[in-house]
């Protein structure tokens, strides 16, 4: 990255126009595309005291002549943080449209709330790009990121359109929104403290010796604290009703990626125990892709869950005392693992450019109840075969799938396997929480 001094700088400060040029120059070869006008175009708004660049807040400074400036060192720091971010354009998270998406409040400036901003543009006739051409003053970036360059549109059944962003971009925007929330909280705290100790006439900060006025606190953001199993063994049904839980969750870093702020309290739907606080991105990634209540599509994300980031995800799922004690996974995840891993050698392939590729799309369904011996059966199927076939690859009894998983776990993640076992069955429910009615048994349940 260049270290040359940009025109328009003095005393370590630079005008917003010069900062725009520097930001574009420093991030030209970043994996995440950035936008021009990061300091001068909406939603950036210098008078509020800061400008968001990725997950970094750059404080704005107003000189005696009324012009706004920012510290060059802070712009370079934000660019360096963005350079460290890798992005897989195939690893996508859905960002809209969703029912009941909130509209952005009118006015000169409003908080980032990037999902609402994206949803508003996606709801414009013709999508985001025509809307941007019609209204030049509309938001052209989010936290300095040109999200339109990474937006992916998918069409289902020729009618329904959905929009997706790479997971890395989603995490950056979530972190930016968290940074802004922390900044606003620090400003409110500082103002309340000043009001309690100083007369009203002295609330405004005096100008510096060179005539500059600074807005916003010097370092208002609070570092996210790592999750250290503070909620282990707690029931989600209890914590979710306790006042202040959401505020407590927002103070943690995501327990899986450990970089983005936590937004939800992930829990095991089968046993009811809290696992850990997660960011929206990680929570979406681990959620089973249900077609029906007992039928899931084995999506591409399972390559990460069971191949590249195996230790992190297995450790996360086994934060549930029920799954850890039984050395297994919740039934939908176990079904996905069976299809993706245990039946991998059974999946046919087809000739493709550069070699052969796996046939179609994997799907796995189940019948019966895992609470009744020999009644639950997992059926692994290939859909959308290029030759027009829909074939059943395997039918695996639940108990056999569990045994296969335990053997694989011991080889793949020995530390996770060593922490599991039947000696930790105290206080666990005798039966898992009923979710799906079992029509093939004696009124039992799949869960």
N, C-alpha and C positions, 0 to 999 in steps of 0.2 A: 504494500500500500504506500502511496506517495506521502512524503512528509513536507512537500513544498508549501510555502506560505501563500495563501490565496489573496488576490486583491480584495480590498475592502476590509482589511483586518487592522486593528490597532489595539495594543494593550491586551492581546490575547482574545479580544472580542471581534466578531465579524457581523456584518449586516445580514439580514435574512436572505437577501438575494445571493450574496456570496456563499452563505451556508447551503443554499439549494445546490449551487454549482459544485461545492465540495462534496456534498453527500452523494451526488450522482457520480462524481469522479472516483470516490473511494469505494463505491459499491458496484462498480461497473461489471466486475467479474464474480460477484457473489452468486451462490446457488439460488437464493431467493431474490427475485427481481424487485428493484426499487423504482420509485417514481420521482419525476421532477416536480418541483413545487411542494416538497415535503414541509417547508416552513411557511410558505406564502399562500397555499391553496387549502380550501376546506378539505378535511375537518380541522387542520391545524389553525390555531387562533392564538397568536402571541400574547394578547392582553390577559389571558387567563393565567399566565405565569410560567408556562412550559409548553414544549412541543414534544410529542411522542415520536420516537424513532425506533421501530421494533419494540423491544421490551424495555427501552431506556427512555427516561424523561429528561429532556434538555431544558434547563431553566432559561427563561428569556429575561433580558435586561433592557430597561428603557433609559436612554440618554437624555440629557437636558434639552436637546433639540427635538425630542419626541420620537426619534427613530428607535426601533427595536433591534436588539442584537442578541447573539448567543456566543458562548465560549467555544472557540475552535477546538480546544482539547476535548470537550464533551461530544462534539460531532464526530471526531476521530474515534473516540471511545465507543460510541454507538455503532459506527461502521465496523470496528474490529469485532464487536460482539456478533454482528450480523454475519461477518465473514466466517465465523466459527460454526455457523448453522449449516448442516447438510440437508438436502431435500431429495426425497424419492418421489418423482412425479406420478408413480403408479400407486403410491400408498395414499389413498384418498379418504376424506371424511365428508359426508353429506352436510351442506350448509343451507339448503333450501330447495324449493319453497316448503314451508310448513304451515299448517292451519293456524290461524290466529296469530300470525307474526305481528309483533308490535310495530306501530308506525313511529318514526322518529319525531321528536318534538320539534316544532318550528322555532325560529329565532336565529340569531347570529352564530351561536355556538351551543353545542350540547355535547355531553360525554361521548366517548368512543362508541360503546355498545355496538361493536362491529357486526354482530349477527343481525341486529335490527337494521343497520345501515345497508348491509348486503341484501337482506330480505326486501327492503323497500325498493332497491334498484332492480332486483330480480322480478318484482311484481310489475315493473313498468312494461307497457306493451312493446314487444320485440326484444326484451332482455336488456342487459346492462349497457352494452356498447351503443345502441341507438339512443338510449336515454342520456348517456354521457355526451353524445354529439349534439343533442338538442339543447342541453343546459350546460354551458361551459362552467358555470359557477357551482355545479353539483360536486359532491366529494369525488376527487380523482384518485385518492389513495387512502390507505388505512395504515396509520403509524409509519408512513414513509414507504409502505410496501405496495407495489403495483399488483394487486390481487387479481385483476382481470387477466393478466398474462398467464396465470396458473389455473384459472377457472375452467372446469370441465363440465360440459352439459351432456346429460344422458337422457334418452327418450325410451320410455317403456310402453310397449304395445302401440307405438305410433301416436300416442296421445299425451301421456303424462311426462312432463319434463322435470328433471331434477338437476341441481347444480352441486358440484363437489370441489373442494380445495385440498391440496396436499396437506398431510398431517402436520408437517413442519410449519407451514404457514398458519394453520389453525392454532398450534401451540404458541407461536409468536404473538398472534393477535390476542389470545387469551391472556398471555403474560402482560401485554401492553394494557389491556383493560384492567388487570389487577394492579399494575403500577399506577395507573390513573386513579383508581379507587384509594390506594394507599396515600397518594399525594393529596387528594381532596380531604381525606381524614386528617392528615398532618396539618393542613391549612386550618381546618376547623378547630383542631386542638390548640394550635398556636394562637388563633384569634381569641378563643375563649380564655386562654391564659393571660393574654395581653389585656383583655377587657377587665379581668379580675385584679390586675396589678397596676394599671396605668389609667389616667384620666382619658376621657373620650377624645379630648383634643390632641392627645399624643399617640393615638392609635396608628396614624400614618407614619411610615418610616421616613426619617430625614434623608435627603440625598447624600451620596458619598461626596468625598472631597472634590472629585472631578466632575460633579454634577450628575452622576448616574443614579437612577432609581432601580432597585432590584425588587422583582415580584416573586413570590413563592419562597418556600423554605429552602435552605441550602441543600440538605440531604433528607428529604421527607420520607422517602420510601423505607419500609421496614423489610428486612430480609426474611424470606420465608423460612420457617423452621422445619427441619426434616421430621418425618413421622417415625416415632420410635415405639410402636405398638402400644400407645397409650389407651387405645380402645379395644384391645384384644379381649375376646371372650364376652363382649357386650352384645346384647340383642338389638338389632336395628329397630324393631318395633317400639322399643323403649326410647332409644336415643332420638329417633325421628320426631317424637312428640315433645322433646325437651326444649324449652326456649333457649336460644343462644347457640344451638348446635351448628347452624349454618355459618354463623360468625366464627365459631371455633374451627370449622373445616377450612374456611377461607384463609386461615393463617398458616396452614401447612403447605409444604410443597407436595406435588403428586408423588405418591409412594412408589410408583413404577418408573416413570421417566425422570423424576426428581429435579425437573427444571421448571415446569409450568406450575402455576398456582392451582391448588386443589379446588374443585367446584362441587363435587358430589361425594357422598359417603357410600362407597360401594359395599355391597353385602351379598351374602350367599342366599339366593332365593330358595334353595333346597332346605337349608338348616336354620336360616334366619339370623346368622351371626354377622357382625360387622367384619369386613376384611380390612379396608384402609381407605383414606381419602384419596380420590383420583381427580385428575383434570378431565374435562369433557372429552378430549381426544382419546385418552387411554380408556376411559369408560366406554366410549363408542366402539373402540377396537375389540374389546373383550366380550362385547355383547353378542350372543348367538343370533344368527341371521334366520329367524323363524319364518318359514312359509306358512306353516300351521302350528298349532300348539305342540305337536309331537313330530314335527318335520322341519329340518333346517337345511339350508344351503351351506355347503362348506366353502366359504369365500376365500379369496386370496390372502386375507389377513391371517389365516391360520398358519401360513408359512412362517410368519413372524412369531406367532404365539407358540408354535411347536418346533421351530427350527432355529431361527437366528437369535431370538430373545427368550429362549426356553427357561433358563434359570429364574429370570425376573418374574415371568408369568406364573410358573409353577409355584414359586415361593409366595406369590400374591394369592393365588387360589387357596393355598394351604394355610393362609392366615385364618381361615374358617376352622374352628376346632372340630366340627363334624367331618369335613373333608380330610383334615389332617389325621384324625383318629382312625378313619376307615381307609386311609391311603387310597383315595380315589378322587374323582372330580364330580361336580354336579352333572346330572345325566345329559343335558345338552352338550356340555363341553366334552364329556367322555365319549358321546356319540361322534362329535366332530373329530376328536383324536383318533377314534377307531377308523373312521373313513379316511382321514388325511394321512395317518401314520401306519397303523396296523395293516391296512388294506392297500398300501401304496403299490406293492408289487403286483397286485391284481388288476390295476387300472391299465387298460389298453392305450396304445399310442398310435399316432397317425403321422405320415410323412409331412414335413414342413420345411421351410427355408432354413438351412443351417442344421438340419437334423430332424428329429421327431419330437412331437409335443404331446402331452397327455390328452386323452380323449375327453371332450365335452366338459361338463360341470358336475362335481360330486354333490350328491344329496344323501342324507341319512334320516331315517325315520325309525320310530320304535312303537311297539305295542306291548300290552301287559304292564306289570308292575315290578319294579326292582325290589320291592319289599316282599315279594312272594317268590320263593325259589323256583327256577326254571320257567318263569312266566314272561319275563321281559326279553324281547328279541330286537336287536338292532339290524336294520336292513340298509345296506349301502348300495346306492344306485348311481349310474351315470346318465345324466340328462344332456340333451342337445348334442348328441354324437353327430359328427359331420356326415356320416353315412346314413343317418336317419334312425339309428337304433337307440332304444332306451333299455339298457341292460342292467340286471341285478348282479353286482359283483360278489356280494357275500351276505350271509345272514349269521350274525354273531350273537350268541346268548349274552345277556348282561354280565353274568358271573365270569364268563370267559373273557369278556372285554376288560373287566376289572383286573383279572389276573395278568393279562397281557400288559395293561397299563402299569401295574406295580413292578413287573420285571423291567419294563422300559424305563420307568422312573429311577430305579436303582442304578441303572447304567448311565442315564443321561444327566440326572441331577442328584448325585449321592447325598449331598447335604440336605436337600429337601426330603429325600426318602428316609434319611437317618432321624429326622425330627418327627416323622409320622409313625403310626403304629397303634395296635389295639390296646395298649396300656393306658391310653388317654381317653377313656370313654366316660369319665365322670361327668355327670350333669348333662349329658347329651340326650336329645329327644329319642325316645324308643322308636318312633316312626318319623320320617321326614314330612315336611309340611304338605298337605294335600293341595294340589294345583289342578291336575288333569284327571277327570273321572276315568276309571278303568272299566270299560264296557265288556272286557273279556274275562274278568275275574269276579270275585264275590264282593263287589262294592269297594274294592281297594283302590289305590290311587297310584299314578305313575310317580308321584313325588311324595 
